[in-house]
Amino acid sequence: MLTGQEYRASLRDGRRVYFQGRLVEDLESEPALAAPLAAIAGNYDKYYSAAPGAVNPVLLAPRSQAELRDRIPVLMELDLALNVTYQSLMTLLVAAPKVAAVAPEIAPRIHAYVDQARQRDLRVVECITDAKGNRSRPPAAQDDPDAYVRVVGRRADGVIIRGAKLHITAAALAHDLMVMPTKTMKPGEEDYAIACAVPVNAPGVHVTATTYHPLAGDPRDFPVSSQDSMPDSMCIFDDVFVPAERIFLDGQTAQAAVFAHSLGLWERLGGTSFMVVQADELVGLAQLIAEANGLARVSHVREKIDEMIIHATLLRAGLEAALTHAQATPEGYFYPDDMYTNVTKYQAATQFNTMVRHLHDIAGGAVVTAPSAADFDNPTLRPLLEKYMAGGDGVPGDYRASLFRAIRDLTADAYGGWHLVTNIQSGGGLFAQRLVTRRLYDMDRAKALALKAAGLPARPAAAETP
Ligand SMILES: Cc1cc2nc3c(=O)[nH]c(=O)nc-3n(C[C@H](O)[C@H](O)[C@H](O)COP(=O)(O)OP(=O)(O)OC[C@H]3O[C@@H](n4cnc5c(N)ncnc54)[C@H](O)[C@@H]3O)c2cc1C
């Protein structure tokens, strides 16, 4: 296993990470990247063990429903890089038996890779979303054949890949990029059916980093995002060699979607787990600011908060159902129920805007105009700000302004904007969740119930399921 210090050293590996147009020579001296790097290093120290053969217990596959459930609160306390590593390794383990059905040599390769990633204590990120060019055309019909990552060359000992994976969480601070096809591939698209693990520092890999981490200003004005951020990246594969032992799919078009499906499930479980906590946080902020404004007992404010509570509680119920109905792979690794995971993620994402709207409605305009923390430091201003930001009944002005700043940071500034988009797009976007839900929903049962309610004996042939 690695200590935090060893993790820091491991990133000085010649990788090509770019931030705001510059090649970053030293990740630790780039403030917006240093903070998440330190958080990752902190969790390396937290789990470090010098015992021979020790691995991070968070990265072990759940062997029971209880283990699957117990892992979630642990992961929610950790950095996103460790979270996506867990998701990446679980994706591979759940996909392995399905791919092995057509390519038996792949399963042992996947297991060897997962074991090695745990032993070397690597951080592995999920690279599935391609550039995609014209979205209405399949990979092989694009103007630029590199719009989806593909194999452009073959050697006796491996393949050469070209293309880009976009939006990749934590890539700049990880060790390995787990590349997978973003969707099912058709015959003729064999070169696009490629899944493999690529070191971030492999020759030909370029990683651009973007972040909502505050790039300037007083951290007290960004109480959440200054403490908790993770860069997202475009990962470019400019003719990158991948050795055979790191290839998990190569040309088996029918199996291309197996990885995307497995990844989608684990990513949506992670997203749902986060949004369950996020929903309760929004309820708490709405109640706190209503109290600070002296409006907690007013009926329209209570009704909005009640609605927020109902949403937050339904999300918790959906996550609970996904865990209660967990299933196991033939090897005995537990994964959450697909249907409940997808519908809960969808519900959380689509209602997030309503939650934020209620919070902003209840809070008032000071969400975006409250004086800064430094304004309160000014001896001339402080008594005036305390006077005019006070909420009455002993609610101090500084406390109320701090609540506003937290609400702004979480919901109405760079981090809040990032969430508005991310909750909708992460895990493959809303369309992907609708697709899975429709596929798994028991439509025949629903139609039978409807016919029974309508008093009709049998469905007309013309009304068959499309
Ligand atoms: C902050 C953040 C972090 C992310 N992290 C990761 C990560 O770690 N790894 C990773 O692989 N991905 C990651 N993603 C990517 C995420 O999965 C994608 O954003 C999502 O799949 C949508 O893809 P896109 O952004 O290319 O949008 P598009 O695919 O362009 O979709 C935009 C809209 O067009 C629709 N659309 C697209 N194609 C079609 C079509 N053919 N027919 C009809 N409608 C269509 C979509 O349904 C959607 O409504 C992340 C995204 C965000 C925002």
The ligand as an SDF file (V2000), in Angstrom:
LIG
                    3D

 53 58  0  0  0  0  0  0  0  0999 V2000
  -19.0130   16.6930  -13.9110 C   0  0  0  0  0  0  0  0  0  0  0  0
  -19.1370   15.4730  -14.7620 C   0  0  0  0  0  0  0  0  0  0  0  0
  -18.3680   14.3720  -14.4660 C   0  0  0  0  0  0  0  0  0  0  0  0
  -18.4060   13.2650  -15.2960 C   0  0  0  0  0  0  0  0  0  0  0  0
  -17.5760   12.2040  -15.0110 N   0  0  0  0  0  0  0  0  0  0  0  0
  -17.4320   11.2330  -15.9390 C   0  0  0  0  0  0  0  0  0  0  0  0
  -16.4400   10.2140  -15.7600 C   0  0  0  0  0  0  0  0  0  0  0  0
  -15.7350   10.1640  -14.7420 O   0  0  0  0  0  0  0  0  0  0  0  0
  -16.2820    9.3050  -16.7370 N   0  0  0  0  0  0  0  0  0  0  0  0
  -17.0290    9.3340  -17.8740 C   0  0  0  0  0  0  0  0  0  0  0  0
  -16.8170    8.4830  -18.7310 O   0  0  0  0  0  0  0  0  0  0  0  0
  -17.9820   10.2720  -18.0640 N   0  0  0  0  0  0  0  0  0  0  0  0
  -18.1970   11.2190  -17.1270 C   0  0  0  0  0  0  0  0  0  0  0  0
  -19.1740   12.1720  -17.3130 N   0  0  0  0  0  0  0  0  0  0  0  0
  -19.8510   12.2160  -18.5970 C   0  0  0  0  0  0  0  0  0  0  0  0
  -21.3470   11.9470  -18.5810 C   0  0  0  0  0  0  0  0  0  0  0  0
  -21.6140   10.5810  -18.4820 O   0  0  0  0  0  0  0  0  0  0  0  0
  -21.8500   12.5790  -19.8860 C   0  0  0  0  0  0  0  0  0  0  0  0
  -21.8290   13.9800  -19.7160 O   0  0  0  0  0  0  0  0  0  0  0  0
  -23.2150   12.0700  -20.3010 C   0  0  0  0  0  0  0  0  0  0  0  0
  -23.1310   10.7140  -20.6600 O   0  0  0  0  0  0  0  0  0  0  0  0
  -23.7370   12.8620  -21.5150 C   0  0  0  0  0  0  0  0  0  0  0  0
  -22.8070   12.8530  -22.5680 O   0  0  0  0  0  0  0  0  0  0  0  0
  -22.3640   14.2310  -23.2490 P   0  0  0  0  0  0  0  0  0  0  0  0
  -21.9560   15.1540  -22.1580 O   0  0  0  0  0  0  0  0  0  0  0  0
  -21.3960   13.9240  -24.3150 O   0  0  0  0  0  0  0  0  0  0  0  0
  -23.6930   14.8210  -23.8470 O   0  0  0  0  0  0  0  0  0  0  0  0
  -24.4450   14.3470  -25.1660 P   0  0  0  0  0  0  0  0  0  0  0  0
  -24.2340   12.8890  -25.3940 O   0  0  0  0  0  0  0  0  0  0  0  0
  -24.1070   15.2760  -26.2550 O   0  0  0  0  0  0  0  0  0  0  0  0
  -25.9410   14.5100  -24.7170 O   0  0  0  0  0  0  0  0  0  0  0  0
  -26.6280   15.7600  -24.7040 C   0  0  0  0  0  0  0  0  0  0  0  0
  -28.1100   15.4820  -24.9520 C   0  0  0  0  0  0  0  0  0  0  0  0
  -28.2760   14.9190  -26.2620 O   0  0  0  0  0  0  0  0  0  0  0  0
  -28.9880   13.6830  -26.1890 C   0  0  0  0  0  0  0  0  0  0  0  0
  -28.4410   12.7720  -27.2110 N   0  0  0  0  0  0  0  0  0  0  0  0
  -27.1450   12.4400  -27.4010 C   0  0  0  0  0  0  0  0  0  0  0  0
  -27.0350   11.5790  -28.4380 N   0  0  0  0  0  0  0  0  0  0  0  0
  -28.2790   11.3810  -28.9090 C   0  0  0  0  0  0  0  0  0  0  0  0
  -28.8300   10.6050  -29.9760 C   0  0  0  0  0  0  0  0  0  0  0  0
  -28.0580    9.8700  -30.7660 N   0  0  0  0  0  0  0  0  0  0  0  0
  -30.1660   10.6370  -30.1600 N   0  0  0  0  0  0  0  0  0  0  0  0
  -30.9550   11.3720  -29.3720 C   0  0  0  0  0  0  0  0  0  0  0  0
  -30.5010   12.1330  -28.3450 N   0  0  0  0  0  0  0  0  0  0  0  0
  -29.1820   12.1400  -28.1180 C   0  0  0  0  0  0  0  0  0  0  0  0
  -28.7230   13.1770  -24.7630 C   0  0  0  0  0  0  0  0  0  0  0  0
  -29.7420   12.2700  -24.3330 O   0  0  0  0  0  0  0  0  0  0  0  0
  -28.7220   14.4660  -23.9750 C   0  0  0  0  0  0  0  0  0  0  0  0
  -30.0400   14.8440  -23.6750 O   0  0  0  0  0  0  0  0  0  0  0  0
  -19.2310   13.2620  -16.4430 C   0  0  0  0  0  0  0  0  0  0  0  0
  -20.0360   14.3740  -16.7140 C   0  0  0  0  0  0  0  0  0  0  0  0
  -20.0170   15.4640  -15.8900 C   0  0  0  0  0  0  0  0  0  0  0  0
  -20.8890   16.6490  -16.2140 C   0  0  0  0  0  0  0  0  0  0  0  0
  1  2  1  0
  2  3  1  0
  2 52  2  0
  3  4  2  0
  4  5  1  0
  4 50  1  0
  5  6  2  0
  6  7  1  0
  6 13  1  0
  7  8  2  0
  7  9  1  0
  9 10  1  0
 10 11  2  0
 10 12  1  0
 12 13  2  0
 13 14  1  0
 14 15  1  0
 14 50  1  0
 15 16  1  0
 16 17  1  0
 16 18  1  0
 18 19  1  0
 18 20  1  0
 20 21  1  0
 20 22  1  0
 22 23  1  0
 23 24  1  0
 24 25  2  0
 24 26  1  0
 24 27  1  0
 27 28  1  0
 28 29  2  0
 28 30  1  0
 28 31  1  0
 31 32  1  0
 32 33  1  0
 33 34  1  0
 33 48  1  0
 34 35  1  0
 35 36  1  0
 35 46  1  0
 36 37  1  0
 36 45  1  0
 37 38  2  0
 38 39  1  0
 39 40  1  0
 39 45  2  0
 40 41  1  0
 40 42  2  0
 42 43  1  0
 43 44  2  0
 44 45  1  0
 46 47  1  0
 46 48  1  0
 48 49  1  0
 50 51  2  0
 51 52  1  0
 52 53  1  0
M  END
$$$$
